[in-house]
Amino acid sequence: MPVLGRKLLWTSSAALLIAAPGARGQELAVLPPESPESYLGFRPGEDRRLADWDQITGYLDHLGSRSERVRVDTLGHSTLDRPLVQLTLTSPENLARLAELREIQARLADPRRIAAEEQRAELIRSGRLVVLVTSAIHGTEVGAALVPIRLAYRLATSEDPAVKRILSEAIVILVPSLNPDGVQAVTDWYRSTIDMPWEGAPPPFLYHHYVGHDNNRDWYAFTQTETRVLVERVHNVWHPQIVHDIHQQRSDGSRFFVPPWIDPIEPNVDPLLISATNALGAAIAWELHRSGRTGVVMNATYDAWSPSRAYQHYHAGVRLLSETAGARMASPVELQPQDLKGSWGFDPVSSSWNFPEPWPGGRWGLDDVLDYMEAGALALLSSAASDRERWLEGFVSVGERAVAGWESWPDAWVIPRRQRNAAGVAELLRILRTGGVEIGRATGPLSVPGREFGEGSLVIDMHQPYASFAQALLERQPYPEAYEYEGGPPREPYDVTAHALPLLLDVEAVSVRGPVRGDTAGIEEPGRGPPRRVEGLSDAPGALIGLYQPYMPSIDEGWTRWVFDRYSIPYVTLHNEDVRQGDLAREFTAIVIPSSPFEVLRDGWAEGSLPQRYTGGLGPDAVAALREFVEAGGTLVGLNRASSFLIESLRLPVRDRLADLDRRDFFAPGAIVSLKVDTAHPLGANMPRQTAAWFEEGLAFELVDPAQATAVASYGASPTLLSGWIVGEGRLAERPAMVEISQGRGRVILLGFRPQYRGHSLATFPLLFNALRPSPPG
């Protein structure tokens, strides 16, 4: 792939090096950029045509080599080693003083670096609005991979006064994809489906190598390469006032979503940011309506509860999500009004305050997708650039409010030095330091009202710019209950309801009201995280695990695979055909079935919906092979919802006490619960007696035959719920959560929760690791 003028950005503890643009701009009048259509040989948005990652980056390099408004850099590389690219689009005058403008941003981001009101006013006057536009984090959202080409070309070449004003007042940082591996894989897949009965069908693999859709759930744990690159080399360097995150949604809903968000909004998001988001979203919707685009909705479907989707909410900036209706990838669809479906907050065929003009239906194709996306991005940039100084003033005000401290926050958090789970402490330190949180280490004894702490304890002073990030992650979440109507079933949250890191990492973190007495030294170096080795399992000779990967992709499988790779655990990926072949005990000591719905595991894709090799599931032949594997001495592990499939398919002597309950009686969309572990059982080794587990659509077991089935761990009695929201939590109390079942010479181990939740529930990792070690039944 040509690199042309692209530079490699890298960071150190001292600074980010940025080379000056040089004299390239002097040549630009001679060689203006080609249009995307001319360069690619087709118009982005054309039916049944997608660009792959080499074509996308090739064109963006071309723009960078021929436009004095564009700088192209490589931030780093993706999981599969593709370049992660950043475009900086602004006026030539701003490009020439880029380092100076970046330093102004850094000072505005930390009001402690501003000496006086006059200096504050001057920084706001001379600074520039920084807008980060990110796109194509989800590989199947194919319009989001193409719209950066159109948007960049517009900003690089247009003589429209509105565009020139954007470039004068703002620095637009465009990251065309946060998932280039997914862009490439989905493009290749879509091209293979053209003219087939399954044209435009979803791919039979995760569209991020490890975590599929969950790569947009990684904005506080920072587990994935792409997330860390963007946080460390863009967010923490440029401190954008606005992040515009471009997404696609299903084809049969609204045409375009923009905030205001629905409730709940996470309580540590500064109210100034909420108001700014509301105003900006409304301005975008107004502009789209003014230009004749229908089907635009606000305040529907999407909330702002979880920091896993919104890094900038806790770093003084606005996260503006836009969601545009998709097609059948690059193939158009025909939709009538009766085909459209609403979601929480609007009816797709009825006008309302937040959905003033429904879309009438008809043909909807990739060009429509790109049209709405580009129009939304330009409306955002135009609105924000016209009010640059107010955006900068609000930005520094959020930081000032954080440094002053919020009444609802403690004065400090203390993480005691001596803790059972040193790995959890190391991981917490890594996460907080990556998020820019300042942490001190006690150089001697510390005292706080009512308690003493030893040398080496960590102290987080809650009067600092990113205290809201620390508070959101360290406190427990009482999720606001919501029901579809009075007396009705619980309303489904957009995502999960808890994110309390000390619970997930098995770490004690103490909130302190009052002074912390004692000396601390600031920790300058980034946290490195814990060692990633499992005694007796990492690279263990003679142990080989089979990890089942359904063709109807399971994000849980991807997270499990990530944990295995991260901890050097030997495994082989198994598909339907591999399991059906049988004789599994000859090769594997353990087989893991990741969490997937019962029907997905049993049936998979329907015949004719995809090429035949991808259809079907773990039918009778595969079940027979799994039974044979266990009886021959193997260990079969079912994670979370996969346990239901194994209970029925293998006729195991346990029941799920939560099966078939109405949502009014039991509902658990994602929360943290207490767990009691039998530490005398081999599967409970290296665990405390009391810990916390992630519970999401999980199981609570009843032992039908205690002679065959043994409880290894049970849900706690009081309180069962530790953070988040569960309806009917009493139905979990003291029920078995992890069981071991003897069959023949082997065993089946069922975990009714997600022990490896999103790669950072270190509190329960040992239970999964223990299940994988070769050992006889307990």
Sequence and secondary structure as in RCSB ss.txt:
>XXXX:A:sequence
MPVLGRKLLWTSSAALLIAAPGARGQELAVLPPESPESYLGFRPGEDRRLADWDQITGYLDHLGSRSERVRVDTL
GHSTLDRPLVQLTLTSPENLARLAELREIQARLADPRRIAAEEQRAELIRSGRLVVLVTSAIHGTEVGAALVPIR
LAYRLATSEDPAVKRILSEAIVILVPSLNPDGVQAVTDWYRSTIDMPWEGAPPPFLYHHYVGHDNNRDWYAFTQT
ETRVLVERVHNVWHPQIVHDIHQQRSDGSRFFVPPWIDPIEPNVDPLLISATNALGAAIAWELHRSGRTGVVMNA
TYDAWSPSRAYQHYHAGVRLLSETAGARMASPVELQPQDLKGSWGFDPVSSSWNFPEPWPGGRWGLDDVLDYMEA
GALALLSSAASDRERWLEGFVSVGERAVAGWESWPDAWVIPRRQRNAAGVAELLRILRTGGVEIGRATGPLSVPG
REFGEGSLVIDMHQPYASFAQALLERQPYPEAYEYEGGPPREPYDVTAHALPLLLDVEAVSVRGPVRGDTAGIEE
PGRGPPRRVEGLSDAPGALIGLYQPYMPSIDEGWTRWVFDRYSIPYVTLHNEDVRQGDLAREFTAIVIPSSPFEV
LRDGWAEGSLPQRYTGGLGPDAVAALREFVEAGGTLVGLNRASSFLIESLRLPVRDRLADLDRRDFFAPGAIVSL
KVDTAHPLGANMPRQTAAWFEEGLAFELVDPAQATAVASYGASPTLLSGWIVGEGRLAERPAMVEISQGRGRVIL
LGFRPQYRGHSLATFPLLFNALRPSPPG
>XXXX:A:secstr
   TT EE  B SS B     TTGGGGTTTS    HHHHHSS TT TT    HHHHHHHHHHHHHH TTEEEEEE
EE TTS EEEEEEE  HHHHHTHHHHHHHHHHHH GGG  SHHHHHHHHHH  EEEEEEE  STT THHHHHHHH
HHHHHHH   HHHHHHHHHEEEEEES S HHHHHHHHHHHHHHTTSTTTT   SS SSTTTGGGGGG TTT  SH
HHHHHIIIIIHHH  SEEEEEEEE TTS SEEE S EEEE TTS HHHHHHHHHHHHHHHHHHHHTT   EEESS
S EE  GGG SGGGTT EEEEEEEE  BTTB EEE GGG   BTTB TTS BTTB S    EEE HHHHHHHHHH
HHHHHHHHHHTTHHHHHHHHHHHHHHHHH  TTS SEEEE S  S HHHHHHHHHHHHHTT   EEESS EEETT
EEE TT EEEES STTHHHHHHHHS  B    BSSTTS B   SS S   HHHHHT   EEE S  BS EEE  S
         TTTTT TT  EEEE  SS  HHHHHHHHHHHHTT  EEEE HHHHHT  GGGT SEEEE    HHH
HHH B TTSS GGGBB S HHHHHHHHHHHHTT EEEEETTHHHHHHHHTT SEEETTTT  TTT B SSEEEEE
EE TTSGGGTT  SEEEEEESS   EEES TTTEEEEEEE SSSSEEEB  BTGGGTTT EEEEEEEETTEEEEE
ESS TTGGGT TTTHHHHHHHHS     
